[in-house]
């Protein structure tokens, strides 16, 4: 049974007024906020490739799988100057990237790629320009990756025996 304002105690009336006011304020705040893309950054992305997918955001870094002239490649953007960063040794002409993630400092990139009929899990260290293949144990087929901010822990979506698992892997220093 609902109470009318006349049968409510002053404390109950105050709670109704406060709750109603908060709901009204939060609804008004949500209604007035339209999410808009950053035109400066989106313009940069459009200039560098015809399309981008699988975004991963580090503190000052954005990595995507970009399509340039019909070929997908990994592209790292430095958000401070809105320019692509070279990734020597990472984008191979005989490999197809599937998923990518970047650490907060932009130093490490985790990658899943298709190469010679195999799906590979890779760790790229930007300052060294080195690619390290990571083996899964137990064996499985990696599909998607996500690095934590420090780049020391990797979450990997893995297919094993017809089901999906998520492995958390502590990466070497």
N, C-alpha and C positions, 0 to 999 in steps of 0.2 A: 504494500500500500504506500503511495507517495504522500509526502507531507506538503501542505501548503505553506507559504511564507509565514502566515499568521500563527501556525502551530509549531514553527521551528524556533529553537532558542537562538539568541543573538550570535553565538559562536557558529552555529550551523549555517546561518544566513551569510556570515562573513566567508565561510568556506565555499559556499555556492558562488558568491560574487567573485571571489578570487579565482576559483577554478574556471568559471565562465569567462572571466577576463583573460586568463592565460591562454585558454583555447582560442579565443577570438584573436588575441595578439599573435599567437603562433600561426594561425591560419592566414592572417593578413600578411605576415612576414613571408610565408611560403608563396602566397599568390603573387606577390610583387617581384619575386626574384626569377628572372628568366636567365637560364644558363647560356652564356655566349662564349664561343671559342675565341681564343686570343688571336687576333688577326695578324699580328706581327709574326708569331710562331707558325701559324697555319700557312701563311704566305711562303715562308721558308720551306716548309714541308712540301708544298705543291710544286715549288721550283726544283726541288732535288729529285723527285720521282713522280710517276703518274698515280701511284696509290701507296698507302701505308696500312699495315695491319699488325696485330699482336703488340701493342705498345707496352713498354715497361719503363717506369719512371724512377730514376735515381734522384738524389738531392738536386743536382744541377745538370742532370743528363737524361736524355730521352733516347731509348733504342726502339727501333721498329723493324719489321720486315717490309722492305720497300720493293716496289716493282719498277724497274727501269729498263726500258726497251724490251719488255716481255720476259725479263729474268728477275727472279726475286733474290734479294741480297739483304744483309744485315746493315742497318745504317744507324750510327750513333751521332746524336746531335748534342753539342755543347750549348746548354740553355743560356749561358752568360752572353755568348756572342752570336747565338742562333746559327751556328755553322756546323756542317758535317765534320766528323773527326775521322781521319784515316784509320783503317783497321787492317794493317798489313798481315797477310797470311790467313785471314779468317774467311773471306768470301772466295770460295773456290769455284771455278767454272763448272766442275763436274759434281757439285753438291747442291742440294735444295734445302734451304733452311725451313724449319717447321715451327720452332718456338725459340724465343730469346728472352733473357732477363738481365738486368744490369744492377750492380751494387750501387750503393748511395754515392760513393766517390768516383764512379765511372771506371774504376780500375779492372773489375772482373765482369765478364759476360758469360753466362751459362747459355748453351745452345743445344737444341736438338736439330739434327739435320739428317737428310736422306742422302746416302752416298753409296754407289755401287750395290744397289739392292739391299743395303743395310741401314738401319736407323741408328745413329750415333749420338751419344751424349758427350758434349765437349765443355771444357773450361778454357776461356781465352783470357790471358793476362795482358792488358793493353800496354803497360810500360815495358814489357819484355817482348811483345809481339809474338807470344808463344801460344800454341794450341795444344791442350792436353786432353787426350781421350780418357773418359771416365768409364770404368767397367761397373756394371750393376751386379750385385750379388745378394740374392739369387738373380739369375738372368731374367731379363724381361725386355720389352720394347718401350723405350721412353717416348712420351708424347708431348708433354708440356713441362716447363721449368719455371721456378721462381726463386731468386736469390734473396736472402735477407739483406738488410742494409749494410752490414759489415762485409758481405760477400763470403762469409765463412760457413754458412749453412744453406744448403740447397734442398728445395722441395721438388720432387720429380713425380709426375704422373706416369705410371708404368702399367703396361698391359702384361698380365701373366695368366696363362691358362684360361683365357676367355673372360677375365675380370680385370677391373681397374684397381690399382693400389696407388698409394702415395708414399714414397720413400723420403725420409729426411736424412740427408747425408752431411756429415761434418767434413768440410774440405780442408786439405792441408794448407798450412800457413802460406 
